[in-house]
Amino acid sequence: MWPPAMRPPEAVNVKIEELEAIRLVDFEELEQEEAARKMGISRKTLWRDLKSGRKKVADALINGKAIEIKGGSYTIVKRR
């Protein structure tokens, strides 16, 4: 709970698939084609998610906003 004098920071909502695109391309340093294959999506869809996610993260960093990670369309696959 935020103290009465403080209000929670404005937040940007990063979808799970946007975060995964950023993780694979920017953090794991995969090529976009390989990242798209791992996510089971087209390269065009990966690019759209990557661009959208990067813009939201940049907005949060530049404008002091919180980042919420929620929503999107995804399936969790267990690996052995």
N, CA, C and O atoms as a CHARMM CRD file, in Angstrom:
* protein
*
  320
    1    1 MET  N      0.84900  -1.17900   0.00000 PROA 1      0.00000
    2    1 MET  CA     0.00000   0.00000   0.00000 PROA 1      0.00000
    3    1 MET  C      0.88900   1.23400   0.00000 PROA 1      0.00000
    4    1 MET  O      1.85500   1.31200   0.75900 PROA 1      0.00000
    5    2 TRP  N      0.56500   2.18100  -0.83800 PROA 2      0.00000
    6    2 TRP  CA     1.33700   3.41400  -0.93800 PROA 2      0.00000
    7    2 TRP  C      0.92100   4.37500   0.16500 PROA 2      0.00000
    8    2 TRP  O     -0.27000   4.50500   0.44600 PROA 2      0.00000
    9    3 PRO  N      1.88800   5.06100   0.80300 PROA 3      0.00000
   10    3 PRO  CA     1.54600   6.07100   1.81100 PROA 3      0.00000
   11    3 PRO  C      0.63500   7.13200   1.19700 PROA 3      0.00000
   12    3 PRO  O      0.71100   7.38000  -0.00700 PROA 3      0.00000
   13    4 PRO  N     -0.24000   7.77400   2.01400 PROA 4      0.00000
   14    4 PRO  CA    -1.18800   8.75000   1.48300 PROA 4      0.00000
   15    4 PRO  C     -0.54500   9.86100   0.65800 PROA 4      0.00000
   16    4 PRO  O     -1.14200  10.33000  -0.31200 PROA 4      0.00000
   17    5 ALA  N      0.65600  10.28700   1.02400 PROA 5      0.00000
   18    5 ALA  CA     1.30800  11.38800   0.32000 PROA 5      0.00000
   19    5 ALA  C      1.90400  10.95400  -1.01100 PROA 5      0.00000
   20    5 ALA  O      2.25900  11.78900  -1.84300 PROA 5      0.00000
   21    6 MET  N      2.01300   9.64000  -1.20900 PROA 6      0.00000
   22    6 MET  CA     2.61400   9.13100  -2.44200 PROA 6      0.00000
   23    6 MET  C      1.55800   8.39800  -3.26300 PROA 6      0.00000
   24    6 MET  O      0.64000   7.78900  -2.71300 PROA 6      0.00000
   25    7 ARG  N      1.69400   8.46300  -4.53100 PROA 7      0.00000
   26    7 ARG  CA     0.83100   7.66900  -5.38900 PROA 7      0.00000
   27    7 ARG  C      1.71600   6.73000  -6.19000 PROA 7      0.00000
   28    7 ARG  O      2.88100   7.03900  -6.43800 PROA 7      0.00000
   29    8 PRO  N      1.18100   5.59200  -6.59600 PROA 8      0.00000
   30    8 PRO  CA     2.01600   4.67500  -7.37400 PROA 8      0.00000
   31    8 PRO  C      2.43100   5.31000  -8.68900 PROA 8      0.00000
   32    8 PRO  O      1.68400   6.10300  -9.26300 PROA 8      0.00000
   33    9 PRO  N      3.61700   4.96600  -9.16800 PROA 9      0.00000
   34    9 PRO  CA     4.04600   5.54300 -10.44800 PROA 9      0.00000
   35    9 PRO  C      3.16600   5.04100 -11.58300 PROA 9      0.00000
   36    9 PRO  O      2.60300   3.94800 -11.52000 PROA 9      0.00000
   37   10 GLU  N      3.06300   5.84800 -12.60300 PROA 10     0.00000
   38   10 GLU  CA     2.37700   5.40900 -13.81200 PROA 10     0.00000
   39   10 GLU  C      3.13300   4.18600 -14.33500 PROA 10     0.00000
   40   10 GLU  O      4.34800   4.08400 -14.16800 PROA 10     0.00000
   41   11 ALA  N      2.42100   3.27500 -14.95700 PROA 11     0.00000
   42   11 ALA  CA     3.06300   2.04100 -15.41900 PROA 11     0.00000
   43   11 ALA  C      2.79900   1.80500 -16.90000 PROA 11     0.00000
   44   11 ALA  O      1.79000   2.24400 -17.45200 PROA 11     0.00000
   45   12 VAL  N      3.73300   1.10300 -17.52300 PROA 12     0.00000
   46   12 VAL  CA     3.52300   0.60200 -18.87200 PROA 12     0.00000
   47   12 VAL  C      3.30900  -0.90400 -18.76000 PROA 12     0.00000
   48   12 VAL  O      3.91400  -1.55700 -17.90900 PROA 12     0.00000
   49   13 ASN  N      2.46800  -1.44500 -19.59800 PROA 13     0.00000
   50   13 ASN  CA     2.17400  -2.87200 -19.58000 PROA 13     0.00000
   51   13 ASN  C      2.91400  -3.56800 -20.71800 PROA 13     0.00000
   52   13 ASN  O      2.61300  -3.34800 -21.89200 PROA 13     0.00000
   53   14 VAL  N      3.87900  -4.40200 -20.36400 PROA 14     0.00000
   54   14 VAL  CA     4.62400  -5.18700 -21.34200 PROA 14     0.00000
   55   14 VAL  C      4.01000  -6.58400 -21.36200 PROA 14     0.00000
   56   14 VAL  O      3.95300  -7.25500 -20.33100 PROA 14     0.00000
   57   15 LYS  N      3.55300  -7.02000 -22.52900 PROA 15     0.00000
   58   15 LYS  CA     2.95800  -8.34200 -22.66800 PROA 15     0.00000
   59   15 LYS  C      4.04600  -9.41200 -22.61300 PROA 15     0.00000
   60   15 LYS  O      5.21000  -9.15600 -22.92200 PROA 15     0.00000
   61   16 ILE  N      3.64000 -10.61000 -22.21500 PROA 16     0.00000
   62   16 ILE  CA     4.57900 -11.72400 -22.09000 PROA 16     0.00000
   63   16 ILE  C      5.34700 -11.96000 -23.38800 PROA 16     0.00000
   64   16 ILE  O      6.55900 -12.17400 -23.35200 PROA 16     0.00000
   65   17 GLU  N      4.66600 -11.92600 -24.52900 PROA 17     0.00000
   66   17 GLU  CA     5.36200 -12.19000 -25.79000 PROA 17     0.00000
   67   17 GLU  C      6.33300 -11.07300 -26.15200 PROA 17     0.00000
   68   17 GLU  O      7.34300 -11.32700 -26.80800 PROA 17     0.00000
   69   18 GLU  N      6.04700  -9.84500 -25.73800 PROA 18     0.00000
   70   18 GLU  CA     6.99100  -8.74200 -25.96800 PROA 18     0.00000
   71   18 GLU  C      8.24000  -8.94600 -25.11800 PROA 18     0.00000
   72   18 GLU  O      9.36000  -8.74100 -25.58400 PROA 18     0.00000
   73   19 LEU  N      8.03400  -9.35300 -23.86300 PROA 19     0.00000
   74   19 LEU  CA     9.17000  -9.61500 -22.97800 PROA 19     0.00000
   75   19 LEU  C     10.02000 -10.76000 -23.50600 PROA 19     0.00000
   76   19 LEU  O     11.24800 -10.68300 -23.48600 PROA 19     0.00000
   77   20 GLU  N      9.37400 -11.82100 -23.97900 PROA 20     0.00000
   78   20 GLU  CA    10.12500 -12.96500 -24.49600 PROA 20     0.00000
   79   20 GLU  C     10.91600 -12.58100 -25.74600 PROA 20     0.00000
   80   20 GLU  O     12.05000 -13.02900 -25.91600 PROA 20     0.00000
   81   21 ALA  N     10.34300 -11.76600 -26.61100 PROA 21     0.00000
   82   21 ALA  CA    11.06300 -11.30300 -27.80100 PROA 21     0.00000
   83   21 ALA  C     12.29600 -10.49300 -27.38900 PROA 21     0.00000
   84   21 ALA  O     13.37500 -10.68200 -27.95100 PROA 21     0.00000
   85   22 ILE  N     12.14300  -9.60200 -26.42100 PROA 22     0.00000
   86   22 ILE  CA    13.27000  -8.81000 -25.92600 PROA 22     0.00000
   87   22 ILE  C     14.32200  -9.72000 -25.29500 PROA 22     0.00000
   88   22 ILE  O     15.51900  -9.54300 -25.52200 PROA 22     0.00000
   89   23 ARG  N     13.87500 -10.69000 -24.50800 PROA 23     0.00000
   90   23 ARG  CA    14.81400 -11.60800 -23.84300 PROA 23     0.00000
   91   23 ARG  C     15.64000 -12.38000 -24.86500 PROA 23     0.00000
   92   23 ARG  O     16.86200 -12.46700 -24.74300 PROA 23     0.00000
   93   24 LEU  N     14.97800 -12.93800 -25.86500 PROA 24     0.00000
   94   24 LEU  CA    15.68900 -13.75600 -26.84200 PROA 24     0.00000
   95   24 LEU  C     16.62500 -12.94300 -27.72700 PROA 24     0.00000
   96   24 LEU  O     17.75300 -13.36600 -27.98300 PROA 24     0.00000
   97   25 VAL  N     16.17900 -11.79300 -28.19500 PROA 25     0.00000
   98   25 VAL  CA    16.98600 -11.00100 -29.13500 PROA 25     0.00000
   99   25 VAL  C     18.02400 -10.14100 -28.41800 PROA 25     0.00000
  100   25 VAL  O     19.19500 -10.13700 -28.79900 PROA 25     0.00000
  101   26 ASP  N     17.60800  -9.42000 -27.39100 PROA 26     0.00000
  102   26 ASP  CA    18.52300  -8.47300 -26.74600 PROA 26     0.00000
  103   26 ASP  C     19.36300  -9.10900 -25.63200 PROA 26     0.00000
  104   26 ASP  O     20.53200  -8.76100 -25.46800 PROA 26     0.00000
  105   27 PHE  N     18.78000 -10.03000 -24.87300 PROA 27     0.00000
  106   27 PHE  CA    19.51600 -10.62200 -23.74700 PROA 27     0.00000
  107   27 PHE  C     20.27600 -11.87800 -24.17200 PROA 27     0.00000
  108   27 PHE  O     21.45900 -12.02600 -23.86600 PROA 27     0.00000
  109   28 GLU  N     19.58900 -12.78300 -24.88000 PROA 28     0.00000
  110   28 GLU  CA    20.23900 -14.02000 -25.33200 PROA 28     0.00000
  111   28 GLU  C     21.02700 -13.81600 -26.63000 PROA 28     0.00000
  112   28 GLU  O     21.79600 -14.68900 -27.03200 PROA 28     0.00000
  113   29 GLU  N     20.83800 -12.67500 -27.27800 PROA 29     0.00000
  114   29 GLU  CA    21.53200 -12.29800 -28.50900 PROA 29     0.00000
  115   29 GLU  C     21.30900 -13.26300 -29.66400 PROA 29     0.00000
  116   29 GLU  O     22.22600 -13.55000 -30.43300 PROA 29     0.00000
  117   30 LEU  N     20.07700 -13.76200 -29.78000 PROA 30     0.00000
  118   30 LEU  CA    19.72900 -14.61400 -30.91000 PROA 30     0.00000
  119   30 LEU  C     19.37800 -13.74400 -32.11100 PROA 30     0.00000
  120   30 LEU  O     18.93700 -12.60500 -31.95600 PROA 30     0.00000
  121   31 GLU  N     19.57500 -14.28400 -33.29500 PROA 31     0.00000
  122   31 GLU  CA    19.09900 -13.62200 -34.49800 PROA 31     0.00000
  123   31 GLU  C     17.57800 -13.65900 -34.47200 PROA 31     0.00000
  124   31 GLU  O     16.98700 -14.55000 -33.86100 PROA 31     0.00000
  125   32 GLN  N     16.94100 -12.69500 -35.13200 PROA 32     0.00000
  126   32 GLN  CA    15.48800 -12.63500 -35.10900 PROA 32     0.00000
  127   32 GLN  C     14.84100 -13.89600 -35.67100 PROA 32     0.00000
  128   32 GLN  O     13.81900 -14.34700 -35.15400 PROA 32     0.00000
  129   33 GLU  N     15.40800 -14.45600 -36.69900 PROA 33     0.00000
  130   33 GLU  CA    14.84900 -15.67200 -37.29400 PROA 33     0.00000
  131   33 GLU  C     14.85200 -16.82200 -36.28600 PROA 33     0.00000
  132   33 GLU  O     13.86600 -17.55000 -36.17500 PROA 33     0.00000
  133   34 GLU  N     15.94700 -16.98800 -35.55500 PROA 34     0.00000
  134   34 GLU  CA    16.05100 -18.04800 -34.54400 PROA 34     0.00000
  135   34 GLU  C     15.09200 -17.77600 -33.38000 PROA 34     0.00000
  136   34 GLU  O     14.44500 -18.69800 -32.88500 PROA 34     0.00000
  137   35 ALA  N     14.99800 -16.52500 -32.94700 PROA 35     0.00000
  138   35 ALA  CA    14.08400 -16.17100 -31.86500 PROA 35     0.00000
  139   35 ALA  C     12.63900 -16.45000 -32.26100 PROA 35     0.00000
  140   35 ALA  O     11.86500 -16.97600 -31.46100 PROA 35     0.00000
  141   36 ALA  N     12.27800 -16.10100 -33.48200 PROA 36     0.00000
  142   36 ALA  CA    10.92000 -16.35000 -33.96600 PROA 36     0.00000
  143   36 ALA  C     10.63400 -17.84800 -34.00000 PROA 36     0.00000
  144   36 ALA  O      9.54200 -18.28300 -33.63400 PROA 36     0.00000
  145   37 ARG  N     11.61400 -18.63600 -34.43800 PROA 37     0.00000
  146   37 ARG  CA    11.45300 -20.08700 -34.47400 PROA 37     0.00000
  147   37 ARG  C     11.23000 -20.64500 -33.07700 PROA 37     0.00000
  148   37 ARG  O     10.35400 -21.48600 -32.87300 PROA 37     0.00000
  149   38 LYS  N     12.02300 -20.17800 -32.11000 PROA 38     0.00000
  150   38 LYS  CA    11.87100 -20.64800 -30.72900 PROA 38     0.00000
  151   38 LYS  C     10.51200 -20.28900 -30.15200 PROA 38     0.00000
  152   38 LYS  O      9.95000 -21.04100 -29.35500 PROA 38     0.00000
  153   39 MET  N      9.98300 -19.13400 -30.55800 PROA 39     0.00000
  154   39 MET  CA     8.67500 -18.70800 -30.05400 PROA 39     0.00000
  155   39 MET  C      7.52000 -19.31300 -30.85700 PROA 39     0.00000
  156   39 MET  O      6.36400 -19.23200 -30.44100 PROA 39     0.00000
  157   40 GLY  N      7.83200 -19.91600 -32.00600 PROA 40     0.00000
  158   40 GLY  CA     6.80100 -20.51500 -32.83100 PROA 40     0.00000
  159   40 GLY  C      5.93800 -19.48900 -33.54900 PROA 40     0.00000
  160   40 GLY  O      4.74300 -19.70000 -33.76000 PROA 40     0.00000
  161   41 ILE  N      6.56500 -18.36400 -33.92600 PROA 41     0.00000
  162   41 ILE  CA     5.84800 -17.28300 -34.60400 PROA 41     0.00000
  163   41 ILE  C      6.63500 -16.86200 -35.83900 PROA 41     0.00000
  164   41 ILE  O      7.78300 -17.26800 -36.02200 PROA 41     0.00000
  165   42 SER  N      6.01300 -16.05100 -36.68000 PROA 42     0.00000
  166   42 SER  CA     6.71400 -15.55700 -37.86500 PROA 42     0.00000
  167   42 SER  C      7.72300 -14.47200 -37.46600 PROA 42     0.00000
  168   42 SER  O      7.62700 -13.87700 -36.39300 PROA 42     0.00000
  169   43 ARG  N      8.67200 -14.23800 -38.34200 PROA 43     0.00000
  170   43 ARG  CA     9.65000 -13.17700 -38.09100 PROA 43     0.00000
  171   43 ARG  C      8.96600 -11.82100 -38.03100 PROA 43     0.00000
  172   43 ARG  O      9.35800 -10.95900 -37.24500 PROA 43     0.00000
  173   44 LYS  N      7.95900 -11.63100 -38.84500 PROA 44     0.00000
  174   44 LYS  CA     7.21800 -10.36600 -38.84900 PROA 44     0.00000
  175   44 LYS  C      6.52800 -10.14300 -37.50600 PROA 44     0.00000
  176   44 LYS  O      6.54500  -9.03100 -36.97800 PROA 44     0.00000
  177   45 THR  N      5.92300 -11.18700 -36.95300 PROA 45     0.00000
  178   45 THR  CA     5.26500 -11.07600 -35.64900 PROA 45     0.00000
  179   45 THR  C      6.29100 -10.81800 -34.54900 PROA 45     0.00000
  180   45 THR  O      6.05300 -10.01300 -33.64800 PROA 45     0.00000
  181   46 LEU  N      7.43700 -11.50400 -34.62400 PROA 46     0.00000
  182   46 LEU  CA     8.49800 -11.26900 -33.64800 PROA 46     0.00000
  183   46 LEU  C      8.93300  -9.80500 -33.70300 PROA 46     0.00000
  184   46 LEU  O      9.06900  -9.15600 -32.66600 PROA 46     0.00000
  185   47 TRP  N      9.15000  -9.29000 -34.90500 PROA 47     0.00000
  186   47 TRP  CA     9.59500  -7.90700 -35.05300 PROA 47     0.00000
  187   47 TRP  C      8.57900  -6.94000 -34.45200 PROA 47     0.00000
  188   47 TRP  O      8.95600  -5.97500 -33.78700 PROA 47     0.00000
  189   48 ARG  N      7.30300  -7.19500 -34.68100 PROA 48     0.00000
  190   48 ARG  CA     6.23900  -6.34000 -34.15400 PROA 48     0.00000
  191   48 ARG  C      6.25700  -6.37200 -32.61500 PROA 48     0.00000
  192   48 ARG  O      6.16100  -5.32500 -31.97500 PROA 48     0.00000
  193   49 ASP  N      6.38000  -7.56300 -32.02500 PROA 49     0.00000
  194   49 ASP  CA     6.43700  -7.68900 -30.56200 PROA 49     0.00000
  195   49 ASP  C      7.69500  -7.03200 -30.00100 PROA 49     0.00000
  196   49 ASP  O      7.64300  -6.35300 -28.97500 PROA 49     0.00000
  197   50 LEU  N      8.81600  -7.23600 -30.67200 PROA 50     0.00000
  198   50 LEU  CA    10.09000  -6.66800 -30.23500 PROA 50     0.00000
  199   50 LEU  C     10.04200  -5.14100 -30.25800 PROA 50     0.00000
  200   50 LEU  O     10.43800  -4.48600 -29.29500 PROA 50     0.00000
  201   51 LYS  N      9.55900  -4.58800 -31.35300 PROA 51     0.00000
  202   51 LYS  CA     9.46700  -3.13400 -31.50100 PROA 51     0.00000
  203   51 LYS  C      8.54400  -2.53000 -30.44300 PROA 51     0.00000
  204   51 LYS  O      8.88100  -1.52100 -29.82300 PROA 51     0.00000
  205   52 SER  N      7.39300  -3.14200 -30.24200 PROA 52     0.00000
  206   52 SER  CA     6.42700  -2.65600 -29.26200 PROA 52     0.00000
  207   52 SER  C      6.99000  -2.74800 -27.84200 PROA 52     0.00000
  208   52 SER  O      6.87300  -1.80500 -27.06000 PROA 52     0.00000
  209   53 GLY  N      7.59900  -3.88800 -27.51500 PROA 53     0.00000
  210   53 GLY  CA     8.17400  -4.07400 -26.18300 PROA 53     0.00000
  211   53 GLY  C      9.30900  -3.10900 -25.89900 PROA 53     0.00000
  212   53 GLY  O      9.38500  -2.53700 -24.81100 PROA 53     0.00000
  213   54 ARG  N     10.18900  -2.92500 -26.86900 PROA 54     0.00000
  214   54 ARG  CA    11.31400  -1.99300 -26.69300 PROA 54     0.00000
  215   54 ARG  C     10.81600  -0.56900 -26.46300 PROA 54     0.00000
  216   54 ARG  O     11.35900   0.15100 -25.62500 PROA 54     0.00000
  217   55 LYS  N      9.78300  -0.15900 -27.20400 PROA 55     0.00000
  218   55 LYS  CA     9.23800   1.19100 -27.05700 PROA 55     0.00000
  219   55 LYS  C      8.66700   1.38900 -25.64800 PROA 55     0.00000
  220   55 LYS  O      8.86300   2.43800 -25.03400 PROA 55     0.00000
  221   56 LYS  N      7.96400   0.37500 -25.14400 PROA 56     0.00000
  222   56 LYS  CA     7.37900   0.45900 -23.80300 PROA 56     0.00000
  223   56 LYS  C      8.46800   0.53200 -22.72200 PROA 56     0.00000
  224   56 LYS  O      8.36500   1.32400 -21.78600 PROA 56     0.00000
  225   57 VAL  N      9.50100  -0.29000 -22.85700 PROA 57     0.00000
  226   57 VAL  CA    10.59900  -0.27600 -21.88600 PROA 57     0.00000
  227   57 VAL  C     11.32600   1.06900 -21.94000 PROA 57     0.00000
  228   57 VAL  O     11.66400   1.62400 -20.89500 PROA 57     0.00000
  229   58 ALA  N     11.56700   1.59400 -23.12700 PROA 58     0.00000
  230   58 ALA  CA    12.22400   2.90200 -23.26600 PROA 58     0.00000
  231   58 ALA  C     11.37500   3.99300 -22.62000 PROA 58     0.00000
  232   58 ALA  O     11.90900   4.86200 -21.93100 PROA 58     0.00000
  233   59 ASP  N     10.06800   3.96000 -22.83100 PROA 59     0.00000
  234   59 ASP  CA     9.15700   4.92700 -22.21900 PROA 59     0.00000
  235   59 ASP  C      9.27000   4.86900 -20.69400 PROA 59     0.00000
  236   59 ASP  O      9.34800   5.90400 -20.03200 PROA 59     0.00000
  237   60 ALA  N      9.27900   3.65500 -20.14500 PROA 60     0.00000
  238   60 ALA  CA     9.38800   3.49800 -18.69200 PROA 60     0.00000
  239   60 ALA  C     10.71500   4.04200 -18.17300 PROA 60     0.00000
  240   60 ALA  O     10.73700   4.74300 -17.16200 PROA 60     0.00000
  241   61 LEU  N     11.81200   3.73300 -18.84200 PROA 61     0.00000
  242   61 LEU  CA    13.13000   4.19400 -18.39500 PROA 61     0.00000
  243   61 LEU  C     13.27000   5.71300 -18.50100 PROA 61     0.00000
  244   61 LEU  O     13.78900   6.35700 -17.58900 PROA 61     0.00000
  245   62 ILE  N     12.81800   6.26800 -19.59000 PROA 62     0.00000
  246   62 ILE  CA    12.97900   7.70400 -19.82500 PROA 62     0.00000
  247   62 ILE  C     12.04200   8.53600 -18.95300 PROA 62     0.00000
  248   62 ILE  O     12.41300   9.61200 -18.48300 PROA 62     0.00000
  249   63 ASN  N     10.82700   8.03300 -18.73900 PROA 63     0.00000
  250   63 ASN  CA     9.81800   8.81300 -18.01600 PROA 63     0.00000
  251   63 ASN  C      9.56100   8.34700 -16.59200 PROA 63     0.00000
  252   63 ASN  O      8.59900   8.79000 -15.96400 PROA 63     0.00000
  253   64 GLY  N     10.40300   7.46300 -16.07300 PROA 64     0.00000
  254   64 GLY  CA    10.29000   7.03400 -14.67800 PROA 64     0.00000
  255   64 GLY  C      9.02000   6.26000 -14.37100 PROA 64     0.00000
  256   64 GLY  O      8.46000   6.38700 -13.28200 PROA 64     0.00000
  257   65 LYS  N      8.56700   5.46500 -15.32000 PROA 65     0.00000
  258   65 LYS  CA     7.35100   4.67900 -15.12000 PROA 65     0.00000
  259   65 LYS  C      7.69900   3.27000 -14.65600 PROA 65     0.00000
  260   65 LYS  O      8.79300   2.76900 -14.91400 PROA 65     0.00000
  261   66 ALA  N      6.76100   2.64700 -13.97600 PROA 66     0.00000
  262   66 ALA  CA     6.91300   1.25500 -13.58500 PROA 66     0.00000
  263   66 ALA  C      6.65400   0.37700 -14.80600 PROA 66     0.00000
  264   66 ALA  O      6.02300   0.81200 -15.77000 PROA 66     0.00000
  265   67 ILE  N      7.14500  -0.85700 -14.75900 PROA 67     0.00000
  266   67 ILE  CA     6.89600  -1.81400 -15.83000 PROA 67     0.00000
  267   67 ILE  C      6.08400  -2.96400 -15.24300 PROA 67     0.00000
  268   67 ILE  O      6.52200  -3.63600 -14.31000 PROA 67     0.00000
  269   68 GLU  N      4.89400  -3.18200 -15.80300 PROA 68     0.00000
  270   68 GLU  CA     4.06000  -4.32300 -15.42100 PROA 68     0.00000
  271   68 GLU  C      4.16700  -5.34900 -16.53800 PROA 68     0.00000
  272   68 GLU  O      4.10500  -5.00400 -17.71800 PROA 68     0.00000
  273   69 ILE  N      4.32900  -6.60200 -16.16100 PROA 69     0.00000
  274   69 ILE  CA     4.40500  -7.67400 -17.14700 PROA 69     0.00000
  275   69 ILE  C      3.16000  -8.52100 -16.97200 PROA 69     0.00000
  276   69 ILE  O      3.02300  -9.26300 -16.00000 PROA 69     0.00000
  277   70 LYS  N      2.25600  -8.39500 -17.93300 PROA 70     0.00000
  278   70 LYS  CA     1.01000  -9.16600 -17.85200 PROA 70     0.00000
  279   70 LYS  C      0.32000  -9.15500 -19.20200 PROA 70     0.00000
  280   70 LYS  O      0.56600  -8.30200 -20.05400 PROA 70     0.00000
  281   71 GLY  N     -0.54800 -10.13200 -19.36000 PROA 71     0.00000
  282   71 GLY  CA    -1.34700 -10.19300 -20.57900 PROA 71     0.00000
  283   71 GLY  C     -0.61400 -10.82300 -21.73300 PROA 71     0.00000
  284   71 GLY  O      0.51800 -11.29000 -21.60900 PROA 71     0.00000
  285   72 GLY  N     -1.28700 -10.82300 -22.85100 PROA 72     0.00000
  286   72 GLY  CA    -0.71900 -11.38700 -24.05700 PROA 72     0.00000
  287   72 GLY  C     -1.28900 -12.75900 -24.34900 PROA 72     0.00000
  288   72 GLY  O     -2.16700 -13.24700 -23.63700 PROA 72     0.00000
  289   73 SER  N     -0.79200 -13.36100 -25.38000 PROA 73     0.00000
  290   73 SER  CA    -1.24700 -14.67300 -25.81600 PROA 73     0.00000
  291   73 SER  C     -0.04400 -15.59900 -25.85100 PROA 73     0.00000
  292   73 SER  O      0.86900 -15.39800 -26.65200 PROA 73     0.00000
  293   74 TYR  N     -0.03200 -16.61000 -24.99000 PROA 74     0.00000
  294   74 TYR  CA     1.12900 -17.47500 -24.90100 PROA 74     0.00000
  295   74 TYR  C      0.76000 -18.84400 -24.36600 PROA 74     0.00000
  296   74 TYR  O     -0.30000 -19.02200 -23.76600 PROA 74     0.00000
  297   75 THR  N      1.63600 -19.80500 -24.58400 PROA 75     0.00000
  298   75 THR  CA     1.52000 -21.15200 -24.05100 PROA 75     0.00000
  299   75 THR  C      2.82500 -21.48400 -23.36200 PROA 75     0.00000
  300   75 THR  O      3.90300 -21.23100 -23.90100 PROA 75     0.00000
  301   76 ILE  N      2.73000 -22.05000 -22.17100 PROA 76     0.00000
  302   76 ILE  CA     3.94200 -22.44400 -21.44100 PROA 76     0.00000
  303   76 ILE  C      4.24200 -23.90000 -21.79000 PROA 76     0.00000
  304   76 ILE  O      3.38000 -24.77100 -21.67800 PROA 76     0.00000
  305   77 VAL  N      5.48400 -24.14500 -22.21700 PROA 77     0.00000
  306   77 VAL  CA     5.91900 -25.48100 -22.58200 PROA 77     0.00000
  307   77 VAL  C      6.99100 -25.91600 -21.59600 PROA 77     0.00000
  308   77 VAL  O      8.00200 -25.23300 -21.43100 PROA 77     0.00000
  309   78 LYS  N      6.77300 -27.05600 -20.93600 PROA 78     0.00000
  310   78 LYS  CA     7.78500 -27.57200 -20.00600 PROA 78     0.00000
  311   78 LYS  C      8.87400 -28.28000 -20.76700 PROA 78     0.00000
  312   78 LYS  O      8.60500 -29.07700 -21.66600 PROA 78     0.00000
  313   79 ARG  N     10.10400 -27.98500 -20.40400 PROA 79     0.00000
  314   79 ARG  CA    11.25800 -28.64900 -21.02700 PROA 79     0.00000
  315   79 ARG  C     11.87100 -29.59400 -20.01100 PROA 79     0.00000
  316   79 ARG  O     11.77200 -29.37700 -18.80300 PROA 79     0.00000
  317   80 ARG  N     12.49700 -30.63400 -20.50500 PROA 80     0.00000
  318   80 ARG  CA    13.16300 -31.58100 -19.60800 PROA 80     0.00000
  319   80 ARG  C     14.59200 -31.21400 -19.41200 PROA 80     0.00000
  320   80 ARG  O     15.31200 -31.89900 -18.68700 PROA 80     0.00000
